[in-house]
Amino acid sequence: MSSPTSARESGAEQETPAGKDGANRVAASTREHAQTLSILIFRGKPEDTPATRVTDLYVAANDDSNTNSTFRLDGQPGRYRAGELWNLAAPRLRPDYRSQIHVATLPTTSAVDTTLRDTIKGAAVNNEDPSWGCQHWVGDVVTTLQELGMISEDEGDRAIDAMMNIILAAPR
């Protein structure tokens, strides 16, 4: 049996004395923290075509508050910037919602860990290429996360393939 200190440090369940009879009971283990990364796809406007479909990134924490962030490109070609919106309605309840693709669930050090958020916000925005847009940005962010080892190659490739299939399924 591990000591209370080592069990606590490892996040494992620990035994604690219960009652006057000296019996032991198992206390609940400390909650592990994680953030789930998804790709969101919305119908294009004014007409829903593969070129006009909108893609965002969505990060949901497994905290008691259901904290979430939506990351998107704001602006227009040549003047894009990455933006972040906090605690929006569930994606499926948003206007023009089409699909949500799970990328990965990443363990975090705490409920307020900003590593994933900072990486997404720090991804390069290509304002030099007029044909570059939100679909490219999502792909670039996923590639960056793969290169940093934050998600596996398989997770990233599977998510990008699914995103492209949904984008290409738009009416032409």
Backbone bond lengths (Angstrom), bond angles and torsions (degrees), N, CA, C in turn:
res aa  C-N    CA-C-N  psi(-1)  N-CA   C-N-CA  omega(-1)  CA-C   N-CA-C  phi
1 M - - - 1.452 - - 1.518 108.54 -
2 S 1.317 117.16 136.16 1.453 120.90 -178.50 1.518 110.49 -81.02
3 S 1.306 114.55 158.49 1.457 118.82 179.07 1.517 109.06 -72.87
4 P 1.334 118.30 157.27 1.463 120.01 178.55 1.529 112.37 -56.75
5 T 1.341 117.03 -36.18 1.450 119.16 -178.47 1.518 111.10 -67.49
6 S 1.333 117.41 -48.29 1.457 118.34 -177.68 1.523 111.23 -68.19
7 A 1.305 119.04 -34.27 1.460 121.82 177.48 1.521 110.17 -65.91
8 R 1.323 116.91 -40.79 1.455 121.03 -179.84 1.525 110.04 -65.65
9 E 1.352 116.22 -43.36 1.455 119.88 -179.07 1.524 111.90 -65.76
10 S 1.327 117.41 -33.41 1.457 119.93 -177.81 1.514 112.42 -83.13
11 G 1.333 117.33 -10.51 1.454 120.40 -178.55 1.517 111.76 83.74
12 A 1.329 116.72 5.41 1.460 120.21 -179.58 1.516 109.93 -77.97
13 E 1.327 115.06 164.64 1.461 118.61 175.87 1.518 107.90 -66.69
14 Q 1.300 116.42 148.25 1.457 120.01 178.65 1.514 109.84 -126.88
15 E 1.298 114.51 151.87 1.449 119.39 178.97 1.523 108.72 -92.80
16 T 1.313 116.22 139.79 1.455 121.09 178.56 1.513 108.22 -132.43
17 P 1.345 117.74 148.05 1.461 119.74 178.35 1.518 110.48 -62.41
18 A 1.318 116.26 143.70 1.457 120.81 179.00 1.513 109.30 -132.82
19 G 1.295 116.61 121.67 1.464 120.95 174.41 1.516 113.33 74.96
20 K 1.346 115.78 177.97 1.450 122.47 -176.56 1.521 112.49 -79.14
21 D 1.340 117.34 -16.69 1.452 119.30 -176.46 1.519 113.80 -81.98
22 G 1.321 117.55 -1.13 1.452 120.85 176.35 1.521 113.67 79.95
23 A 1.322 118.59 3.56 1.466 120.56 179.03 1.525 109.10 -67.52
24 N 1.305 115.10 152.88 1.465 120.11 178.92 1.517 110.58 -102.81
25 R 1.305 115.13 150.48 1.453 120.36 171.89 1.515 107.91 -134.38
26 V 1.300 115.58 158.01 1.459 120.19 -178.30 1.517 108.51 -92.83
27 A 1.322 115.31 124.40 1.468 120.44 176.76 1.519 108.35 -84.75
28 A 1.288 116.54 154.73 1.461 121.07 178.68 1.513 109.42 -62.27
29 S 1.305 115.87 140.21 1.464 119.61 178.90 1.524 108.87 -71.56
30 T 1.314 114.56 157.67 1.460 118.37 178.07 1.515 108.06 -67.03
31 R 1.300 116.24 142.13 1.466 121.88 -177.49 1.517 110.04 -70.69
32 E 1.312 115.64 131.06 1.454 119.89 176.31 1.517 109.04 -81.24
33 H 1.301 116.29 145.28 1.458 121.58 -178.11 1.523 109.55 -99.92
34 A 1.320 115.82 143.91 1.462 121.19 177.86 1.519 109.40 -155.54
35 Q 1.312 114.08 159.85 1.459 121.53 174.16 1.526 107.42 -130.54
36 T 1.320 116.06 136.73 1.449 121.31 -179.95 1.522 109.20 -104.28
37 L 1.325 115.48 127.08 1.460 122.29 179.74 1.519 108.85 -102.47
38 S 1.334 115.83 131.20 1.460 122.21 177.30 1.520 109.70 -135.14
39 I 1.325 114.39 158.60 1.461 121.70 170.76 1.521 106.71 -102.94
40 L 1.320 116.81 131.44 1.460 122.06 176.21 1.525 108.91 -105.83
41 I 1.317 115.59 140.40 1.460 120.67 178.16 1.523 108.29 -126.14
42 F 1.335 114.88 132.44 1.462 122.21 -179.55 1.525 109.42 -122.40
43 R 1.320 115.92 152.03 1.462 121.41 177.18 1.532 109.61 -60.74
44 G 1.304 114.68 146.54 1.452 120.47 179.57 1.509 111.89 -81.91
45 K 1.340 114.80 157.81 1.460 121.56 178.17 1.517 108.30 -133.82
46 P 1.272 119.76 147.00 1.459 127.97 5.80 1.523 112.29 -77.34
47 E 1.344 116.27 -19.14 1.455 120.86 178.78 1.524 108.06 -123.83
48 D 1.326 117.21 140.40 1.465 121.41 -178.77 1.524 109.87 -82.10
49 T 1.326 116.10 100.35 1.463 122.95 177.08 1.523 107.83 -129.08
50 P 1.342 117.95 165.81 1.468 118.24 177.18 1.534 112.74 -55.24
51 A 1.298 117.94 -37.50 1.467 121.19 -177.84 1.520 113.18 -71.26
52 T 1.335 117.58 -25.31 1.469 119.38 -175.77 1.530 113.66 -100.43
53 R 1.329 118.03 -6.07 1.471 119.14 178.60 1.520 109.37 -61.43
54 V 1.327 115.61 140.76 1.455 122.91 -176.38 1.523 109.35 -104.12
55 T 1.334 115.91 134.29 1.462 121.04 177.43 1.519 109.95 -121.18
56 D 1.321 115.12 138.51 1.470 123.55 176.21 1.517 108.09 -129.69
57 L 1.312 116.20 167.70 1.462 122.09 170.43 1.522 108.16 -110.27
58 Y 1.319 115.77 143.69 1.466 122.11 -175.20 1.520 108.29 -130.71
59 V 1.329 115.92 126.75 1.462 121.59 177.86 1.521 108.22 -120.12
60 A 1.328 115.70 122.53 1.463 121.76 179.06 1.530 108.52 -118.08
61 A 1.320 116.29 129.06 1.465 121.59 177.62 1.522 109.11 -88.27
62 N 1.311 116.12 153.74 1.464 119.45 177.77 1.528 110.64 -92.93
63 D 1.325 116.47 37.70 1.462 120.43 -179.82 1.530 110.84 -89.82
64 D 1.314 115.70 171.72 1.465 121.15 -178.28 1.528 113.17 -66.83
65 S 1.323 116.87 -19.43 1.464 120.68 -177.71 1.524 113.11 -92.98
66 N 1.332 117.41 -1.87 1.470 121.25 -176.07 1.531 111.72 54.85
67 T 1.305 116.32 42.75 1.451 122.54 -179.72 1.524 110.06 -60.94
68 N 1.335 116.47 134.86 1.460 119.68 176.50 1.517 110.27 -146.22
69 S 1.312 114.19 156.15 1.465 121.57 176.59 1.517 108.62 -133.91
70 T 1.317 115.85 139.94 1.456 121.94 173.17 1.516 107.00 -113.08
71 F 1.327 115.58 127.13 1.461 122.02 179.72 1.519 107.94 -109.31
72 R 1.330 115.74 132.25 1.465 119.60 -178.62 1.510 109.94 -148.38
73 L 1.316 114.09 162.06 1.454 119.34 172.77 1.514 108.24 -84.20
74 D 1.302 116.09 130.11 1.463 122.01 175.72 1.519 107.57 -111.40
75 G 1.317 116.32 150.50 1.450 120.68 177.79 1.509 111.77 107.86
76 Q 1.312 114.60 -155.31 1.449 121.10 -178.33 1.519 108.84 -138.70
77 P 1.341 117.41 165.61 1.471 119.54 -177.61 1.529 112.13 -47.22
78 G 1.318 114.43 132.45 1.464 121.01 -179.14 1.516 113.80 87.71
79 R 1.345 116.90 -13.95 1.470 120.26 -179.26 1.532 111.61 -138.67
80 Y 1.330 116.50 36.50 1.472 120.51 178.97 1.516 111.09 -76.83
81 R 1.323 114.19 154.94 1.467 121.86 168.42 1.524 106.51 -148.98
82 A 1.311 115.88 148.76 1.462 120.31 178.76 1.518 108.73 -79.74
83 G 1.324 116.17 131.45 1.457 121.32 179.20 1.518 110.72 -120.77
84 E 1.313 115.87 162.47 1.462 122.22 -179.96 1.521 109.46 -132.87
85 L 1.312 116.07 132.19 1.460 122.78 175.77 1.523 107.98 -119.23
86 W 1.336 116.46 133.59 1.462 121.76 -175.96 1.523 111.95 -98.79
87 N 1.316 115.15 140.44 1.462 124.64 167.92 1.528 114.54 48.81
88 L 1.316 115.08 50.21 1.460 120.02 173.33 1.524 109.29 -75.88
89 A 1.319 116.43 170.78 1.463 121.01 176.11 1.523 109.32 -59.65
90 A 1.320 116.13 160.38 1.459 120.67 176.69 1.527 108.84 -51.42
91 P 1.324 117.89 140.08 1.472 119.78 -175.92 1.523 114.09 -50.95
92 R 1.306 118.91 -42.58 1.471 121.26 -176.50 1.527 112.59 -65.46
93 L 1.340 117.69 -13.65 1.461 121.82 179.33 1.528 112.60 -96.13
94 R 1.311 117.15 -2.23 1.460 121.01 -177.33 1.528 111.13 -85.01
95 P 1.333 116.15 151.26 1.471 119.43 178.01 1.532 111.30 -59.31
96 D 1.307 116.17 140.85 1.459 124.48 175.09 1.534 114.55 66.35
97 Y 1.336 117.02 14.31 1.464 121.06 177.89 1.526 110.24 -59.19
98 R 1.313 115.75 137.08 1.459 120.81 177.27 1.525 112.08 -120.57
99 S 1.341 117.40 -45.25 1.462 118.83 -175.05 1.527 111.40 -164.08
100 Q 1.341 114.61 155.12 1.463 122.27 173.93 1.520 107.22 -127.68
101 I 1.325 116.56 125.52 1.457 122.27 -177.89 1.522 109.05 -113.80
102 H 1.315 115.82 120.84 1.466 120.88 177.57 1.528 108.91 -70.21
103 V 1.326 116.37 128.57 1.461 121.07 175.90 1.521 109.24 -97.53
104 A 1.344 116.58 -58.83 1.462 120.71 -177.63 1.518 109.61 -167.95
105 T 1.327 115.15 158.96 1.456 121.63 170.10 1.514 106.53 -111.21
106 L 1.320 115.62 120.59 1.457 121.56 -174.69 1.520 110.59 -107.31
107 P 1.327 117.63 128.04 1.465 119.40 175.06 1.529 108.98 -67.52
108 T 1.320 116.03 146.01 1.464 120.79 178.47 1.523 109.15 -126.93
109 T 1.317 115.26 163.73 1.459 120.12 -177.83 1.516 112.51 -79.08
110 S 1.343 116.72 -22.53 1.457 120.42 -179.44 1.522 108.73 -159.84
111 A 1.309 115.63 173.17 1.469 120.25 179.03 1.521 111.82 -66.06
112 V 1.315 117.73 -22.13 1.462 121.23 -177.24 1.534 112.95 -109.27
113 D 1.319 117.82 17.67 1.459 122.41 179.21 1.529 109.38 -59.46
114 T 1.325 117.57 128.60 1.467 121.45 -176.55 1.526 113.40 -110.45
115 T 1.319 118.25 11.93 1.463 120.80 -176.47 1.529 111.90 -57.65
116 L 1.325 117.37 -50.58 1.466 120.92 -179.69 1.528 110.35 -63.38
117 R 1.301 116.32 -47.00 1.473 122.03 -179.94 1.529 110.64 -58.56
118 D 1.320 117.22 -46.54 1.461 121.13 -179.24 1.527 111.70 -64.99
119 T 1.327 116.54 -36.77 1.463 120.42 178.91 1.527 110.28 -65.94
120 I 1.324 116.95 -43.98 1.467 120.23 178.93 1.525 110.04 -63.35
121 K 1.329 116.97 -47.46 1.467 120.15 -178.15 1.521 112.42 -65.77
122 G 1.342 116.45 -25.97 1.457 120.68 -178.59 1.516 114.45 -88.07
123 A 1.333 117.22 -3.57 1.465 119.94 -179.23 1.525 110.14 -65.06
124 A 1.301 115.09 143.45 1.467 120.74 -177.58 1.524 111.51 -64.47
125 V 1.305 114.89 142.47 1.462 123.00 174.05 1.525 106.11 -111.31
126 N 1.337 116.47 125.31 1.459 121.71 -176.15 1.525 110.04 -94.03
127 N 1.295 116.12 96.92 1.464 120.46 178.41 1.526 112.22 -95.45
128 E 1.330 117.13 7.76 1.457 121.59 179.44 1.529 112.14 -88.41
129 D 1.333 117.30 -31.55 1.468 122.40 -176.36 1.527 109.24 -99.55
130 P 1.337 118.37 113.55 1.468 120.40 -177.23 1.529 114.17 -65.87
131 S 1.339 118.22 -16.96 1.469 119.98 179.02 1.525 112.22 -90.75
132 W 1.323 117.68 -3.58 1.463 122.85 -178.42 1.524 109.16 -81.82
133 G 1.348 117.38 138.00 1.462 120.82 -179.23 1.520 112.21 -153.72
134 C 1.312 115.77 -158.48 1.461 121.64 -172.33 1.527 113.52 -61.47
135 Q 1.325 117.88 -35.45 1.462 120.19 178.83 1.531 110.49 -65.20
136 H 1.319 116.92 -40.30 1.465 121.23 176.61 1.525 110.85 -66.63
137 W 1.335 115.84 -41.74 1.457 120.56 -178.76 1.523 110.41 -60.94
138 V 1.328 117.77 -45.73 1.462 120.45 178.08 1.525 109.88 -58.98
139 G 1.329 117.06 -45.29 1.466 120.11 177.85 1.517 112.05 -60.60
140 D 1.327 117.64 -41.05 1.468 121.57 178.91 1.520 111.61 -65.04
141 V 1.330 117.31 -40.81 1.468 120.47 178.60 1.531 109.98 -64.40
142 V 1.319 116.83 -45.38 1.473 119.96 179.70 1.525 109.90 -61.27
143 T 1.321 118.02 -42.14 1.466 121.32 177.55 1.529 110.96 -61.95
144 T 1.316 117.22 -41.53 1.467 121.08 177.63 1.523 110.43 -61.27
145 L 1.327 117.29 -44.13 1.471 120.80 179.09 1.528 111.10 -62.97
146 Q 1.329 117.36 -36.55 1.466 121.20 175.59 1.531 110.32 -64.90
147 E 1.324 116.84 -47.48 1.464 121.70 -178.09 1.522 112.06 -61.85
148 L 1.327 116.58 -33.91 1.466 121.10 178.87 1.526 112.27 -81.92
149 G 1.332 117.57 -5.87 1.459 121.42 -179.60 1.519 113.56 76.97
150 M 1.326 117.10 15.18 1.466 120.35 179.97 1.527 110.77 -78.16
151 I 1.330 116.83 -29.85 1.468 122.71 172.26 1.522 106.86 -131.66
152 S 1.314 116.47 158.23 1.461 119.46 179.95 1.525 110.42 -78.99
153 E 1.326 115.29 162.26 1.468 119.29 175.76 1.510 110.32 -60.51
154 D 1.337 116.38 -41.11 1.464 120.86 -179.45 1.533 111.36 -62.01
155 E 1.339 117.00 -44.29 1.470 120.31 179.75 1.525 110.67 -60.90
156 G 1.325 116.19 -47.34 1.451 120.31 -178.59 1.516 112.77 -66.18
157 D 1.334 116.66 -45.40 1.466 120.39 -178.91 1.529 111.09 -64.23
158 R 1.325 117.18 -41.53 1.465 121.46 179.62 1.527 110.47 -62.56
159 A 1.326 116.54 -43.39 1.475 120.52 -179.10 1.525 111.23 -66.56
160 I 1.326 117.49 -42.91 1.469 120.36 179.69 1.526 110.30 -65.99
161 D 1.333 117.57 -40.56 1.470 120.14 177.07 1.523 110.62 -60.95
162 A 1.329 117.11 -44.00 1.475 120.71 179.38 1.527 110.32 -64.53
163 M 1.335 117.34 -41.14 1.457 121.26 178.17 1.524 110.18 -60.19
164 M 1.317 117.14 -46.50 1.464 120.62 -178.30 1.527 110.83 -64.71
165 N 1.319 117.89 -38.34 1.468 120.24 178.38 1.530 111.61 -61.88
166 I 1.335 116.70 -40.04 1.467 120.38 -179.64 1.528 110.35 -72.96
167 I 1.322 116.81 -38.74 1.467 120.01 177.46 1.524 110.16 -63.11
168 L 1.319 116.40 -45.74 1.476 120.27 -177.12 1.527 112.61 -72.21
169 A 1.331 117.58 -15.53 1.465 121.09 177.56 1.534 112.26 -79.83
170 A 1.328 116.61 -5.23 1.473 119.55 178.55 1.524 109.02 -64.45
171 P 1.326 116.56 150.55 1.465 119.00 175.83 1.534 109.74 -58.94
172 R 1.281 116.50 149.57 1.481 119.61 -178.77 1.504 110.99 -102.74
